[in-house]
Amino acid sequence: MSRNIDEFKKLVDAEEFLQFFEMPYDQTFVNVNRLHILKKFSQFMREVDENFPDLKPEEKLEQYAIALQKAYEVFIESTPQEQKLFKVFNDKPKNVVKLTEITSD
């Protein structure tokens, strides 16, 4: 696969990004953490774009490769619940009474 920014922009799946950057990965791990890896990767890519706006396309791809590796490793060392990337992990449940909130009189 050619490694240029135009080819990069066509990628969609986590596996496509990992293969594009020729990164080894565990398919079972990706199956479980796919959306989280992609979400974290997009955050890291945004940081690259904001902090280094004048990068040449090949330099940008190098930084994106580092960002993808970091995103993958985040979920080796942490859990999706700890990272709280998605709204569902940040919303407090409604109409729920926790046992710690129950007191006896």
N, CA, C and O atoms as a GROMACS GRO file, in nm:
protein
  420
    1MET      N    1   0.085  -0.119   0.000
    1MET     CA    2   0.000   0.000   0.000
    1MET      C    3   0.089   0.124   0.000
    1MET      O    4   0.185   0.132   0.077
    2SER      N    5   0.058   0.220  -0.084
    2SER     CA    6   0.136   0.343  -0.087
    2SER      C    7   0.104   0.424   0.039
    2SER      O    8  -0.008   0.424   0.090
    3ARG      N    9   0.207   0.491   0.085
    3ARG     CA   10   0.189   0.568   0.207
    3ARG      C   11   0.192   0.716   0.173
    3ARG      O   12   0.296   0.781   0.182
    4ASN      N   13   0.078   0.768   0.132
    4ASN     CA   14   0.068   0.912   0.110
    4ASN      C   15  -0.060   0.962   0.174
    4ASN      O   16  -0.148   0.885   0.210
    5ILE      N   17  -0.068   1.090   0.188
    5ILE     CA   18  -0.179   1.151   0.262
    5ILE      C   19  -0.313   1.124   0.194
    5ILE      O   20  -0.415   1.113   0.262
    6ASP      N   21  -0.315   1.114   0.061
    6ASP     CA   22  -0.441   1.086  -0.009
    6ASP      C   23  -0.492   0.946   0.022
    6ASP      O   24  -0.611   0.926   0.044
    7GLU      N   25  -0.400   0.849   0.025
    7GLU     CA   26  -0.439   0.712   0.062
    7GLU      C   27  -0.484   0.708   0.208
    7GLU      O   28  -0.580   0.640   0.242
    8PHE      N   29  -0.415   0.781   0.294
    8PHE     CA   30  -0.449   0.787   0.436
    8PHE      C   31  -0.593   0.836   0.454
    8PHE      O   32  -0.667   0.781   0.536
    9LYS      N   33  -0.630   0.937   0.381
    9LYS     CA   34  -0.764   0.997   0.394
    9LYS      C   35  -0.876   0.902   0.355
    9LYS      O   36  -0.992   0.926   0.389
   10LYS      N   37  -0.844   0.794   0.284
   10LYS     CA   38  -0.945   0.697   0.241
   10LYS      C   39  -0.968   0.588   0.346
   10LYS      O   40  -1.063   0.509   0.334
   11LEU      N   41  -0.883   0.581   0.447
   11LEU     CA   42  -0.890   0.475   0.547
   11LEU      C   43  -1.009   0.497   0.640
   11LEU      O   44  -1.046   0.610   0.670
   12VAL      N   45  -1.067   0.387   0.685
   12VAL     CA   46  -1.184   0.394   0.772
   12VAL      C   47  -1.168   0.307   0.897
   12VAL      O   48  -1.187   0.355   1.009
   13ASP      N   49  -1.135   0.182   0.877
   13ASP     CA   50  -1.129   0.085   0.986
   13ASP      C   51  -0.998   0.092   1.064
   13ASP      O   52  -0.895   0.133   1.011
   14ALA      N   53  -1.005   0.053   1.190
   14ALA     CA   54  -0.885   0.050   1.274
   14ALA      C   55  -0.776  -0.036   1.210
   14ALA      O   56  -0.659   0.002   1.208
   15GLU      N   57  -0.818  -0.151   1.157
   15GLU     CA   58  -0.720  -0.240   1.094
   15GLU      C   59  -0.653  -0.174   0.973
   15GLU      O   60  -0.534  -0.193   0.950
   16GLU      N   61  -0.730  -0.096   0.897
   16GLU     CA   62  -0.672  -0.028   0.782
   16GLU      C   63  -0.564   0.070   0.824
   16GLU      O   64  -0.459   0.079   0.761
   17PHE      N   65  -0.590   0.145   0.932
   17PHE     CA   66  -0.489   0.240   0.982
   17PHE      C   67  -0.365   0.165   1.031
   17PHE      O   68  -0.252   0.204   1.000
   18LEU      N   69  -0.386   0.059   1.106
   18LEU     CA   70  -0.273  -0.018   1.159
   18LEU      C   71  -0.191  -0.080   1.046
   18LEU      O   72  -0.068  -0.081   1.052
   19GLN      N   73  -0.258  -0.132   0.946
   19GLN     CA   74  -0.188  -0.191   0.832
   19GLN      C   75  -0.117  -0.084   0.749
   19GLN      O   76  -0.006  -0.106   0.702
   20PHE      N   77  -0.180   0.030   0.732
   20PHE     CA   78  -0.121   0.141   0.657
   20PHE      C   79   0.014   0.180   0.717
   20PHE      O   80   0.111   0.203   0.645
   21PHE      N   81   0.018   0.187   0.850
   21PHE     CA   82   0.142   0.225   0.920
   21PHE      C   83   0.229   0.103   0.954
   21PHE      O   84   0.330   0.115   1.024
   22GLU      N   85   0.187  -0.014   0.904
   22GLU     CA   86   0.262  -0.138   0.923
   22GLU      C   87   0.291  -0.166   1.071
   22GLU      O   88   0.401  -0.205   1.108
   23MET      N   89   0.188  -0.145   1.153
   23MET     CA   90   0.200  -0.170   1.297
   23MET      C   91   0.147  -0.308   1.330
   23MET      O   92   0.039  -0.346   1.285
   24PRO      N   93   0.221  -0.383   1.409
   24PRO     CA   94   0.168  -0.511   1.454
   24PRO      C   95   0.054  -0.487   1.553
   24PRO      O   96   0.056  -0.391   1.630
   25TYR      N   97  -0.046  -0.574   1.548
   25TYR     CA   98  -0.158  -0.558   1.640
   25TYR      C   99  -0.222  -0.693   1.668
   25TYR      O  100  -0.208  -0.789   1.592
   26ASP      N  101  -0.292  -0.697   1.778
   26ASP     CA  102  -0.364  -0.816   1.820
   26ASP      C  103  -0.510  -0.798   1.777
   26ASP      O  104  -0.579  -0.708   1.824
   27GLN      N  105  -0.556  -0.884   1.687
   27GLN     CA  106  -0.692  -0.869   1.633
   27GLN      C  107  -0.798  -0.876   1.742
   27GLN      O  108  -0.896  -0.802   1.737
   28THR      N  109  -0.781  -0.964   1.838
   28THR     CA  110  -0.878  -0.975   1.948
   28THR      C  111  -0.884  -0.846   2.027
   28THR      O  112  -0.992  -0.799   2.064
   29PHE      N  113  -0.768  -0.787   2.053
   29PHE     CA  114  -0.761  -0.660   2.126
   29PHE      C  115  -0.831  -0.550   2.046
   29PHE      O  116  -0.907  -0.471   2.103
   30VAL      N  117  -0.807  -0.544   1.917
   30VAL     CA  118  -0.870  -0.443   1.832
   30VAL      C  119  -1.021  -0.465   1.827
   30VAL      O  120  -1.098  -0.368   1.829
   31ASN      N  121  -1.065  -0.590   1.820
   31ASN     CA  122  -1.209  -0.618   1.816
   31ASN      C  123  -1.280  -0.561   1.939
   31ASN      O  124  -1.392  -0.512   1.928
   32VAL      N  125  -1.215  -0.567   2.053
   32VAL     CA  126  -1.275  -0.520   2.178
   32VAL      C  127  -1.264  -0.368   2.193
   32VAL      O  128  -1.354  -0.304   2.248
   33ASN      N  129  -1.154  -0.310   2.145
   33ASN     CA  130  -1.124  -0.168   2.171
   33ASN      C  131  -1.129  -0.079   2.048
   33ASN      O  132  -1.086   0.036   2.054
   34ARG      N  133  -1.179  -0.129   1.940
   34ARG     CA  134  -1.177  -0.059   1.811
   34ARG      C  135  -1.223   0.087   1.818
   34ARG      O  136  -1.148   0.176   1.778
   35LEU      N  137  -1.341   0.111   1.866
   35LEU     CA  138  -1.394   0.247   1.868
   35LEU      C  139  -1.315   0.338   1.960
   35LEU      O  140  -1.296   0.456   1.931
   36HIS      N  141  -1.268   0.284   2.069
   36HIS     CA  142  -1.191   0.363   2.164
   36HIS      C  143  -1.056   0.402   2.104
   36HIS      O  144  -1.011   0.515   2.119
   37ILE      N  145  -0.992   0.307   2.037
   37ILE     CA  146  -0.864   0.336   1.972
   37ILE      C  147  -0.883   0.444   1.866
   37ILE      O  148  -0.805   0.539   1.860
   38LEU      N  149  -0.985   0.430   1.784
   38LEU     CA  150  -1.010   0.529   1.679
   38LEU      C  151  -1.042   0.667   1.736
   38LEU      O  152  -0.997   0.768   1.683
   39LYS      N  153  -1.119   0.670   1.842
   39LYS     CA  154  -1.154   0.798   1.905
   39LYS      C  155  -1.029   0.865   1.963
   39LYS      O  156  -1.008   0.985   1.943
   40LYS      N  157  -0.947   0.788   2.033
   40LYS     CA  158  -0.824   0.844   2.092
   40LYS      C  159  -0.729   0.887   1.980
   40LYS      O  160  -0.664   0.991   1.991
   41PHE      N  161  -0.720   0.807   1.875
   41PHE     CA  162  -0.637   0.841   1.760
   41PHE      C  163  -0.681   0.974   1.699
   41PHE      O  164  -0.597   1.057   1.665
   42SER      N  165  -0.811   0.993   1.686
   42SER     CA  166  -0.860   1.119   1.629
   42SER      C  167  -0.825   1.238   1.718
   42SER      O  168  -0.796   1.346   1.668
   43GLN      N  169  -0.827   1.218   1.850
   43GLN     CA  170  -0.787   1.325   1.943
   43GLN      C  171  -0.639   1.358   1.925
   43GLN      O  172  -0.601   1.475   1.920
   44PHE      N  173  -0.556   1.255   1.917
   44PHE     CA  174  -0.412   1.276   1.898
   44PHE      C  175  -0.384   1.341   1.762
   44PHE      O  176  -0.296   1.426   1.751
   45MET      N  177  -0.458   1.300   1.658
   45MET     CA  178  -0.440   1.362   1.526
   45MET      C  179  -0.475   1.510   1.530
   45MET      O  180  -0.406   1.593   1.471
   46ARG      N  181  -0.582   1.543   1.601
   46ARG     CA  182  -0.622   1.684   1.615
   46ARG      C  183  -0.511   1.764   1.682
   46ARG      O  184  -0.484   1.877   1.643
   47GLU      N  185  -0.448   1.706   1.783
   47GLU     CA  186  -0.337   1.773   1.850
   47GLU      C  187  -0.221   1.797   1.753
   47GLU      O  188  -0.161   1.905   1.754
   48VAL      N  189  -0.191   1.699   1.671
   48VAL     CA  190  -0.085   1.714   1.570
   48VAL      C  191  -0.122   1.829   1.477
   48VAL      O  192  -0.040   1.917   1.450
   49ASP      N  193  -0.244   1.829   1.427
   49ASP     CA  194  -0.287   1.932   1.332
   49ASP      C  195  -0.284   2.071   1.394
   49ASP      O  196  -0.245   2.168   1.329
   50GLU      N  197  -0.324   2.081   1.521
   50GLU     CA  198  -0.326   2.212   1.588
   50GLU      C  199  -0.186   2.260   1.627
   50GLU      O  200  -0.156   2.379   1.614
   51ASN      N  201  -0.102   2.169   1.673
   51ASN     CA  202   0.030   2.208   1.722
   51ASN      C  203   0.136   2.220   1.613
   51ASN      O  204   0.237   2.289   1.632
   52PHE      N  205   0.114   2.156   1.500
   52PHE     CA  206   0.212   2.156   1.392
   52PHE      C  207   0.143   2.180   1.257
   52PHE      O  208   0.142   2.092   1.172
   53PRO      N  209   0.085   2.298   1.238
   53PRO     CA  210   0.007   2.323   1.117
   53PRO      C  211   0.091   2.327   0.988
   53PRO      O  212   0.036   2.312   0.879
   54ASP      N  213   0.221   2.348   1.000
   54ASP     CA  214   0.304   2.364   0.880
   54ASP      C  215   0.380   2.239   0.839
   54ASP      O  216   0.472   2.246   0.758
   55LEU      N  217   0.342   2.124   0.893
   55LEU     CA  218   0.411   2.001   0.857
   55LEU      C  219   0.385   1.964   0.711
   55LEU      O  220   0.276   1.985   0.658
   56LYS      N  221   0.487   1.910   0.647
   56LYS     CA  222   0.471   1.855   0.512
   56LYS      C  223   0.388   1.727   0.526
   56LYS      O  224   0.386   1.667   0.633
   57PRO      N  225   0.319   1.686   0.419
   57PRO     CA  226   0.234   1.566   0.428
   57PRO      C  227   0.306   1.443   0.481
   57PRO      O  228   0.249   1.371   0.563
   58GLU      N  229   0.428   1.417   0.437
   58GLU     CA  230   0.501   1.299   0.486
   58GLU      C  231   0.538   1.312   0.633
   58GLU      O  232   0.542   1.212   0.705
   59GLU      N  233   0.566   1.435   0.679
   59GLU     CA  234   0.594   1.457   0.822
   59GLU      C  235   0.467   1.439   0.904
   59GLU      O  236   0.470   1.387   1.015
   60LYS      N  237   0.355   1.483   0.848
   60LYS     CA  238   0.227   1.467   0.916
   60LYS      C  239   0.195   1.319   0.932
   60LYS      O  240   0.149   1.276   1.038
   61LEU      N  241   0.220   1.240   0.828
   61LEU     CA  242   0.196   1.095   0.837
   61LEU      C  243   0.284   1.031   0.943
   61LEU      O  244   0.240   0.940   1.013
   62GLU      N  245   0.407   1.077   0.957
   62GLU     CA  246   0.496   1.025   1.062
   62GLU      C  247   0.437   1.054   1.200
   62GLU      O  248   0.438   0.968   1.288
   63GLN      N  249   0.385   1.175   1.217
   63GLN     CA  250   0.325   1.212   1.346
   63GLN      C  251   0.196   1.134   1.369
   63GLN      O  252   0.166   1.096   1.482
   64TYR      N  253   0.120   1.110   1.265
   64TYR     CA  254  -0.002   1.031   1.277
   64TYR      C  255   0.030   0.887   1.315
   64TYR      O  256  -0.043   0.825   1.392
   65ALA      N  257   0.138   0.834   1.262
   65ALA     CA  258   0.179   0.697   1.298
   65ALA      C  259   0.211   0.690   1.447
   65ALA      O  260   0.173   0.594   1.515
   66ILE      N  261   0.280   0.790   1.498
   66ILE     CA  262   0.311   0.796   1.641
   66ILE      C  263   0.180   0.808   1.721
   66ILE      O  264   0.164   0.744   1.825
   67ALA      N  265   0.089   0.890   1.672
   67ALA     CA  266  -0.040   0.909   1.739
   67ALA      C  267  -0.119   0.779   1.745
   67ALA      O  268  -0.180   0.748   1.848
   68LEU      N  269  -0.118   0.702   1.637
   68LEU     CA  270  -0.191   0.576   1.636
   68LEU      C  271  -0.128   0.477   1.734
   68LEU      O  272  -0.199   0.407   1.806
   69GLN      N  273   0.002   0.472   1.737
   69GLN     CA  274   0.071   0.383   1.830
   69GLN      C  275   0.036   0.420   1.974
   69GLN      O  276   0.008   0.333   2.057
   70LYS      N  277   0.036   0.550   2.003
   70LYS     CA  278   0.000   0.596   2.138
   70LYS      C  279  -0.145   0.560   2.172
   70LYS      O  280  -0.174   0.516   2.283
   71ALA      N  281  -0.235   0.579   2.075
   71ALA     CA  282  -0.377   0.548   2.098
   71ALA      C  283  -0.395   0.399   2.127
   71ALA      O  284  -0.472   0.362   2.216
   72TYR      N  285  -0.326   0.316   2.054
   72TYR     CA  286  -0.333   0.170   2.075
   72TYR      C  287  -0.282   0.136   2.214
   72TYR      O  288  -0.344   0.058   2.286
   73GLU      N  289  -0.169   0.194   2.251
   73GLU     CA  290  -0.106   0.163   2.380
   73GLU      C  291  -0.187   0.214   2.499
   73GLU      O  292  -0.181   0.155   2.608
   74VAL      N  293  -0.262   0.322   2.480
   74VAL     CA  294  -0.346   0.374   2.589
   74VAL      C  295  -0.436   0.264   2.643
   74VAL      O  296  -0.456   0.253   2.764
   75PHE      N  297  -0.492   0.183   2.553
   75PHE     CA  298  -0.589   0.083   2.595
   75PHE      C  299  -0.524  -0.050   2.635
   75PHE      O  300  -0.592  -0.141   2.681
   76ILE      N  301  -0.395  -0.060   2.617
   76ILE     CA  302  -0.321  -0.172   2.674
   76ILE      C  303  -0.300  -0.143   2.823
   76ILE      O  304  -0.305  -0.233   2.907
   77GLU      N  305  -0.276  -0.016   2.853
   77GLU     CA  306  -0.244   0.026   2.990
   77GLU      C  307  -0.365   0.073   3.068
   77GLU      O  308  -0.357   0.088   3.190
   78SER      N  309  -0.475   0.098   3.002
   78SER     CA  310  -0.593   0.154   3.066
   78SER      C  311  -0.717   0.086   3.010
   78SER      O  312  -0.708  -0.003   2.925
   79THR      N  313  -0.832   0.127   3.059
   79THR     CA  314  -0.957   0.072   3.009
   79THR      C  315  -1.042   0.183   2.948
   79THR      O  316  -1.020   0.300   2.977
   80PRO      N  317  -1.137   0.147   2.862
   80PRO     CA  318  -1.228   0.249   2.808
   80PRO      C  319  -1.302   0.325   2.919
   80PRO      O  320  -1.324   0.445   2.908
   81GLN      N  321  -1.339   0.253   3.026
   81GLN     CA  322  -1.410   0.319   3.136
   81GLN      C  323  -1.321   0.423   3.204
   81GLN      O  324  -1.370   0.529   3.244
   82GLU      N  325  -1.193   0.395   3.217
   82GLU     CA  326  -1.101   0.490   3.278
   82GLU      C  327  -1.077   0.611   3.187
   82GLU      O  328  -1.061   0.723   3.236
   83GLN      N  329  -1.073   0.589   3.057
   83GLN     CA  330  -1.047   0.698   2.962
   83GLN      C  331  -1.169   0.788   2.942
   83GLN      O  332  -1.153   0.907   2.914
   84LYS      N  333  -1.288   0.733   2.955
   84LYS     CA  334  -1.413   0.809   2.942
   84LYS      C  335  -1.418   0.894   2.814
   84LYS      O  336  -1.446   1.014   2.820
   85LEU      N  337  -1.392   0.830   2.701
   85LEU     CA  338  -1.392   0.902   2.574
   85LEU      C  339  -1.533   0.927   2.520
   85LEU      O  340  -1.555   1.022   2.445
   86PHE      N  341  -1.626   0.842   2.560
   86PHE     CA  342  -1.761   0.852   2.506
   86PHE      C  343  -1.858   0.898   2.613
   86PHE      O  344  -1.839   0.874   2.732
   87LYS      N  345  -1.962   0.965   2.570
   87LYS     CA  346  -2.063   1.023   2.658
   87LYS      C  347  -2.120   0.922   2.757
   87LYS      O  348  -2.147   0.956   2.873
   88VAL      N  349  -2.138   0.801   2.714
   88VAL     CA  350  -2.199   0.698   2.799
   88VAL      C  351  -2.118   0.677   2.928
   88VAL      O  352  -2.175   0.641   3.031
   89PHE      N  353  -1.988   0.698   2.922
   89PHE     CA  354  -1.904   0.680   3.042
   89PHE      C  355  -1.907   0.802   3.134
   89PHE      O  356  -1.862   0.794   3.248
   90ASN      N  357  -1.959   0.913   3.084
   90ASN     CA  358  -1.962   1.035   3.164
   90ASN      C  359  -2.099   1.066   3.221
   90ASN      O  360  -2.110   1.141   3.318
   91ASP      N  361  -2.203   1.011   3.162
   91ASP     CA  362  -2.338   1.037   3.210
   91ASP      C  363  -2.364   0.963   3.341
   91ASP      O  364  -2.327   0.847   3.357
   92LYS      N  365  -2.427   1.034   3.431
   92LYS     CA  366  -2.469   0.969   3.555
   92LYS      C  367  -2.604   0.904   3.532
   92LYS      O  368  -2.692   0.963   3.468
   93PRO      N  369  -2.621   0.783   3.582
   93PRO     CA  370  -2.750   0.717   3.560
   93PRO      C  371  -2.863   0.792   3.629
   93PRO      O  372  -2.847   0.847   3.738
   94LYS      N  373  -2.979   0.792   3.563
   94LYS     CA  374  -3.096   0.859   3.620
   94LYS      C  375  -3.185   0.754   3.685
   94LYS      O  376  -3.187   0.639   3.643
   95ASN      N  377  -3.259   0.795   3.785
   95ASN     CA  378  -3.354   0.707   3.854
   95ASN      C  379  -3.284   0.585   3.915
   95ASN      O  380  -3.338   0.475   3.916
   96VAL      N  381  -3.164   0.608   3.965
   96VAL     CA  382  -3.089   0.501   4.029
   96VAL      C  383  -3.050   0.546   4.169
   96VAL      O  384  -3.004   0.659   4.188
   97VAL      N  385  -3.070   0.459   4.264
   97VAL     CA  386  -3.027   0.487   4.401
   97VAL      C  387  -2.916   0.389   4.433
   97VAL      O  388  -2.934   0.267   4.429
   98LYS      N  389  -2.799   0.444   4.464
   98LYS     CA  390  -2.685   0.359   4.496
   98LYS      C  391  -2.696   0.310   4.640
   98LYS      O  392  -2.754   0.379   4.724
   99LEU      N  393  -2.642   0.195   4.667
   99LEU     CA  394  -2.646   0.141   4.802
   99LEU      C  395  -2.578   0.232   4.902
   99LEU      O  396  -2.616   0.237   5.019
  100THR      N  397  -2.477   0.304   4.857
  100THR     CA  398  -2.406   0.396   4.947
  100THR      C  399  -2.492   0.516   4.985
  100THR      O  400  -2.460   0.586   5.081
  101GLU      N  401  -2.600   0.540   4.912
  101GLU     CA  402  -2.689   0.653   4.941
  101GLU      C  403  -2.802   0.615   5.036
  101GLU      O  404  -2.876   0.702   5.083
  102ILE      N  405  -2.815   0.487   5.065
  102ILE     CA  406  -2.923   0.440   5.152
  102ILE      C  407  -2.874   0.441   5.296
  102ILE      O  408  -2.768   0.386   5.327
  103THR      N  409  -2.950   0.503   5.381
  103THR     CA  410  -2.914   0.505   5.523
  103THR      C  411  -3.029   0.448   5.605
  103THR      O  412  -3.144   0.447   5.562
  104SER      N  413  -2.995   0.401   5.722
  104SER     CA  414  -3.100   0.352   5.810
  104SER      C  415  -3.124   0.451   5.921
  104SER      O  416  -3.031   0.516   5.968
  105ASP      N  417  -3.247   0.463   5.961
  105ASP     CA  418  -3.282   0.559   6.067
  105ASP      C  419  -3.297   0.492   6.200
  105ASP      O  420  -3.326   0.559   6.300
   0.00000   0.00000   0.00000
